[in-house]
Amino acid sequence: MEKLQRWWLGIWDRIAAGPGSSAWLKGIGVLLGLYLLSALVVGLYWSWEPARFDVEAKAVPHEGAAPAVGSHTSGALIEIVETLLNKPGGYLSNDRLPPGIWLDNVPNWEFGVLVQARDLSRALRKDFSRSQSQSTEDGDLAKAEPLLHFNNKSWLLPSTEGEYRKAVKHMRQYQLRLADPAQTQSQFYARADNLNNWLGDVSTRLGSLSQRLSASVGQRRLNTDLAGEIDARQSTQGMAEQDIQTSWLELDDVFYEARGTAWALIHILQAVDADFAVALEKKNARVSLEQIVRELESTQETIWSPMVLNGSEFGLVANHSLVMASYISRANAAIIDLRKLLSQG
């Protein structure tokens, strides 16, 4: 190693001492500056969040008529994953070179989208495509779900993109079989109890995001882990109260994860509105679902600030995390109300 270092230093000394070395170094500086400038421009372009898509257009027609039940939900899931892979810059969470490696907001947005895609793929496999707990699971969905749970930062053999594309192929096969009258074993059961189960997962995710966003300014919280049941127990004794605050280094990470989560949920809920229309109308719950979408759409407004601000609750500077937490919390509260409606006879 020492010989290699001496050899390299000797070469560098000869270059620096040689004729025209100043111009040579200046040329390297110009090329490096141009590279960094182009990487900055490309990075800004890659940082634009994808536009919303038309859920209705992603459904496969059933015998040339209306799309089959479940075609909207499966089509929305396919398009969500394909958007992750095909948006400007492609999938960035596993990038190891500039400018992708410099962009932390986009990977966090991607992770928020990916979590919702994973949850929906699991719901499709264990609930939506099965008539009862003892029924056989769909073969393509059984293959797609673990593929979507593959390491989201793997860049080499196999790559994350390659595994997710395989998942898309299996989900597309499932969607096409739904539209084929001859494939009677391929089903999507749009029942209120199935929808309620998936909404429970969504509510849990939003509740966690809301807490992390609210902790941007720091809070002293009481321990309510065992509230409501006098005989409840937990593994180890928790503190009666504790200070909770999201690190300032993670504020934008949580914020963009929440934006990605909301972006994915808007499309999924619009698909649910189409596939579960009969069940929602029967429970008089369709307007409740539409209100959830309205709340989530507010999270997608343009951010005019060059960075995520973290002012105090009533200070002069905005706190973007608290604003996001407000919309997420209201959407979660509406989901809780919707689940109550769905559970009623």
C-alpha positions in Angstrom: 0.0 0.0 0.0 2.9 2.4 0.9 4.5 1.7 -2.5 1.2 2.5 -4.3 0.9 5.7 -2.4 4.5 6.8 -3.2 3.9 5.9 -6.9 0.7 7.9 -7.1 2.3 10.9 -5.3 5.2 10.8 -7.7 3.0 10.8 -10.7 1.0 13.7 -9.3 4.2 15.7 -8.6 5.4 15.3 -12.1 2.1 16.4 -13.6 2.0 19.4 -11.3 5.6 20.4 -12.1 5.3 19.8 -15.9 4.6 22.4 -18.5 1.0 23.4 -18.9 0.1 21.9 -15.5 -1.9 24.9 -14.5 -4.1 24.7 -17.6 -4.4 21.0 -17.1 -5.7 21.4 -13.6 -7.9 24.3 -14.7 -9.5 22.0 -17.3 -10.2 19.4 -14.7 -11.8 22.0 -12.5 -14.0 23.2 -15.4 -15.1 19.6 -16.2 -15.8 18.9 -12.6 -17.9 22.1 -12.3 -19.9 21.2 -15.4 -20.5 17.7 -14.1 -21.7 19.0 -10.7 -23.9 21.6 -12.4 -25.5 19.0 -14.7 -26.0 16.7 -11.8 -27.8 19.5 -9.9 -30.1 20.2 -12.8 -30.9 16.5 -13.3 -31.4 16.1 -9.5 -34.0 18.9 -9.5 -35.8 17.3 -12.4 -35.8 13.9 -10.7 -37.1 15.5 -7.5 -40.5 16.3 -9.1 -43.1 14.1 -7.6 -45.2 12.1 -10.2 -48.6 13.4 -11.2 -51.7 11.6 -10.3 -53.2 9.1 -12.8 -56.7 8.2 -13.8 -57.7 5.0 -11.9 -60.6 4.3 -14.2 -58.2 4.1 -17.2 -56.2 1.3 -15.5 -59.1 -1.1 -15.1 -59.5 -3.9 -17.7 -62.9 -4.1 -19.3 -65.0 -7.2 -18.6 -66.2 -8.8 -21.9 -66.1 -5.4 -23.6 -68.5 -3.9 -21.0 -67.8 -2.5 -17.5 -64.6 -3.6 -15.8 -64.8 -6.7 -13.6 -65.0 -6.3 -9.8 -61.5 -5.9 -8.5 -60.1 -4.6 -11.8 -59.8 -1.0 -10.5 -58.0 -2.0 -7.3 -55.6 -4.4 -8.9 -55.0 -1.9 -11.8 -54.3 0.9 -9.3 -51.7 -1.3 -7.5 -50.0 -2.1 -10.8 -49.8 1.5 -11.8 -48.5 2.6 -8.4 -45.6 0.1 -8.6 -44.9 1.0 -12.2 -44.8 4.7 -11.3 -42.1 3.9 -8.8 -40.1 2.2 -11.4 -40.7 4.5 -14.4 -40.9 8.0 -13.1 -38.2 10.5 -14.0 -34.9 9.1 -12.7 -36.5 5.7 -12.2 -36.4 4.0 -8.8 -33.9 6.0 -6.7 -33.9 4.3 -3.2 -31.0 2.0 -4.2 -28.9 4.5 -6.3 -25.2 4.5 -5.5 -24.1 7.3 -7.8 -24.8 11.0 -8.1 -27.3 12.6 -8.4 -29.5 9.9 -7.1 -27.4 9.3 -4.0 -27.8 13.0 -3.0 -31.6 12.9 -3.1 -33.0 11.8 0.2 -36.6 13.2 -0.2 -37.4 11.1 -3.2 -36.4 7.8 -1.6 -38.5 8.6 1.4 -41.5 9.5 -0.9 -40.9 6.1 -2.6 -40.9 4.3 0.7 -44.2 5.8 1.7 -45.7 4.6 -1.6 -44.1 1.2 -1.3 -45.5 0.5 2.2 -49.0 1.1 0.9 -48.3 -1.1 -2.2 -47.1 -3.9 0.1 -50.1 -3.6 2.5 -52.5 -3.7 -0.4 -50.8 -6.7 -2.0 -51.1 -8.6 1.3 -54.7 -7.7 1.5 -55.3 -8.9 -2.0 -53.6 -12.2 -1.2 -55.2 -13.0 2.2 -58.6 -11.3 2.0 -59.9 -9.8 -1.3 -59.1 -12.8 -3.5 -60.4 -15.4 -1.0 -64.0 -16.3 -0.1 -63.1 -17.6 3.4 -60.2 -18.5 5.6 -60.0 -22.1 4.4 -60.1 -21.2 0.7 -57.0 -21.5 -1.6 -55.0 -18.4 -2.2 -54.4 -17.1 -5.7 -51.1 -18.3 -7.2 -50.0 -15.1 -8.8 -50.8 -13.0 -5.8 -49.0 -15.5 -3.6 -45.9 -14.8 -5.7 -46.3 -11.1 -6.1 -46.5 -10.2 -2.4 -43.1 -11.5 -1.3 -41.5 -10.0 -4.4 -42.8 -6.5 -3.3 -41.4 -7.2 0.2 -37.9 -7.6 -1.3 -35.2 -5.3 0.1 -36.0 -1.9 -1.2 -32.3 -0.8 -1.4 -30.8 -3.7 -3.2 -28.9 -2.6 -6.3 -27.0 -5.7 -7.4 -28.1 -9.3 -8.2 -31.0 -9.3 -7.8 -31.9 -5.6 -8.1 -34.9 -4.2 -6.4 -36.3 -3.0 -9.7 -36.1 -6.5 -11.2 -38.0 -8.1 -8.3 -40.7 -5.4 -8.4 -41.1 -5.8 -12.1 -41.7 -9.6 -11.6 -44.4 -8.7 -9.0 -46.1 -6.4 -11.6 -46.2 -9.3 -14.1 -47.9 -11.6 -11.6 -50.4 -8.9 -10.6 -51.2 -8.1 -14.2 -51.9 -11.8 -14.8 -54.3 -11.7 -11.9 -56.0 -8.6 -13.2 -56.4 -10.2 -16.7 -57.9 -13.4 -15.2 -60.5 -11.3 -13.4 -61.7 -10.1 -16.7 -61.9 -13.6 -18.2 -65.3 -15.3 -17.7 -63.7 -18.7 -18.2 -61.3 -18.1 -15.2 -63.9 -18.8 -12.5 -61.2 -19.6 -9.9 -59.9 -16.0 -10.1 -62.0 -13.8 -7.9 -62.1 -10.5 -6.1 -64.7 -10.4 -3.2 -65.9 -6.8 -2.6 -67.3 -7.4 0.8 -67.5 -4.9 3.7 -65.5 -7.1 6.1 -62.6 -7.5 3.6 -62.5 -3.7 3.1 -62.7 -3.2 6.9 -59.7 -5.4 7.5 -57.5 -3.5 5.0 -58.7 -0.1 6.3 -57.5 -1.2 9.8 -53.9 -1.5 8.4 -54.2 1.9 6.7 -55.4 3.4 10.0 -52.4 2.0 11.9 -50.0 3.4 9.3 -51.6 6.8 9.3 -51.7 6.9 13.1 -47.9 6.2 13.3 -47.2 8.9 10.7 -49.3 11.4 12.5 -47.4 10.8 15.7 -44.0 11.1 14.1 -45.0 14.3 12.2 -46.4 15.9 15.4 -43.2 15.2 17.3 -41.4 17.7 15.1 -41.7 20.3 17.8 -41.2 17.9 20.7 -43.9 16.7 23.1 -44.1 15.3 26.6 -46.5 12.4 26.3 -48.2 10.3 29.0 -48.0 6.6 28.6 -51.4 5.4 27.4 -50.3 2.0 26.2 -52.5 0.0 28.6 -55.4 2.5 28.9 -58.9 1.1 28.8 -58.3 -2.3 30.3 -57.4 -2.7 33.9 -56.0 -6.3 33.6 -53.8 -5.5 30.5 -50.1 -6.3 30.9 -46.9 -5.6 28.8 -43.5 -7.2 28.6 -41.5 -4.5 30.4 -42.5 -1.6 32.5 -42.8 1.6 30.5 -42.1 5.2 31.7 -45.1 7.1 33.0 -44.3 10.0 30.6 -41.5 10.8 28.2 -40.2 13.4 25.9 -40.8 12.6 22.2 -39.2 14.6 19.4 -38.3 13.8 15.8 -34.6 14.6 15.1 -34.3 17.7 12.9 -32.2 15.5 10.5 -35.3 13.3 10.0 -38.0 16.0 9.6 -38.0 16.0 5.8 -37.7 12.2 5.7 -40.9 11.8 7.7 -42.6 14.6 5.8 -42.0 13.1 2.3 -42.8 9.6 3.5 -46.2 11.0 4.5 -46.6 12.6 1.1 -45.8 9.4 -0.7 -48.2 7.5 1.6 -51.0 9.9 0.9 -50.3 9.9 -2.9 -50.7 6.1 -3.0 -53.8 6.0 -0.8 -55.6 8.6 -2.9 -55.4 6.3 -5.9 -56.2 3.1 -3.9 -59.2 4.6 -2.3 -60.5 5.9 -5.6 -60.2 2.3 -6.9 -61.9 1.0 -3.8 -64.8 3.5 -4.4 -65.4 1.8 -7.8 -64.9 -1.8 -6.8 -66.8 -1.6 -3.5 -69.5 0.7 -4.7 -72.4 -1.6 -3.9 -71.1 -2.4 -0.3 -70.5 1.3 0.3 -73.9 2.4 -0.9 -75.6 -0.3 1.3 -73.8 1.1 4.3 -74.4 4.7 3.2 -70.6 5.1 3.6 -69.5 6.4 0.2 -69.5 10.0 1.2 -67.3 9.1 4.1 -64.7 7.5 1.7 -64.9 10.6 -0.5 -64.1 12.8 2.5 -61.0 10.7 3.3 -59.8 11.3 -0.3 -60.4 15.0 0.1 -58.3 15.2 3.2 -55.5 13.2 1.6 -55.6 15.4 -1.5 -54.7 18.4 0.7 -51.4 16.8 1.5 -50.3 17.0 -2.2 -50.4 20.8 -2.4 -47.2 22.5 -3.9 -44.5 23.2 -1.3 -43.3 26.7 -2.1 -40.5 26.7 0.5 -37.1 25.4 -0.7 -37.0 23.2 2.5 -39.3 21.7 5.1 -39.7 24.3 7.8 -39.9 23.4 11.5 -41.2 26.5 13.3 -42.9 26.4 16.7 -46.6 25.8 16.9 -47.6 29.5 17.0 -44.3 31.1 15.8 -43.5 33.3 12.9 -42.1 30.5 10.8 -44.4 27.7 9.4 -44.2 24.1 10.6 -44.8 21.9 7.5 -44.8 18.7 9.6 -47.7 19.9 11.8 -49.7 21.0 8.8 -49.2 17.5 7.3 -50.0 15.9 10.6 -53.3 17.8 10.7 -54.4 16.4 7.3 -53.2 12.9 8.1 -54.9 12.9 11.5 -58.2 14.0 10.0 -58.0 11.4 7.3 -57.3 8.7 9.9 -60.3 9.9 12.0 -62.5 9.6 8.9 -61.2 6.1 8.3 -62.1 5.1 11.9 -65.6 6.4 11.3 -65.8 4.6 8.0 -64.8 1.3 9.7 -67.6 1.7 12.2 -70.1 2.2 9.4 -68.8 -0.9 7.6 -68.9 -3.1 10.8 -72.6 -2.2 11.4 -75.2 -4.8 10.2 
